[in-house]
Amino acid sequence: MNLSIIDSLYKRNKDIIEYFQKNDELSLETDSTIFFRKYLILAAASYFEKRICDIIKLFVDKSSNSNLISEFVSNKAISRQYHTYFDWDRNNVNTFWGLFGQDFKNHCNNKIKLNEEYQKQMKAFLEIGRIRNELVHMNFASYNLEKTLSEYYDLYKLANDFILFFEMELNEYKSGV
């Protein structure tokens, strides 16, 4: 299994917290725990943005066989547009699926509806995006997160599987599978 930068980040942060615990540095442990949870959410959301944009760009590159089309899509539909792909406050990704057309939207929604694991992955992805927005728009320093660092890491792993689901469905759908 390939570890992502988020996996490495989590392990390093967890090791630092454990070090503070073992050395009775309770204030440092508490402060680090608060900060690392926020940091993990922001890092995961940023990682997902990059992954989704890269998947779309690669899909366009493979589908178009034209540098002009690829550059146009990259400059006008991908660059700085990620925040418009999703409605983070809703519990679905219909806006995103709809960008690929009604047939793809129906296809993905049906797959998710029939698979409880896909539903969990989608909800985890949306939760990370929603929390990220709240962190950056509602006073990062005083924003209170409810879950533990490990719970947010578990959320990341589920959400990461949603990214894999998207990539797989996009490529399979194009192939007519």
Summary of the structure (lengths in Angstrom):
residues: 177
radius of gyration: 18.3
end to end distance: 26.1
largest distance: 60.1
contacts: 469
relative contact order: 0.14
helix: 79%
strand: 0%
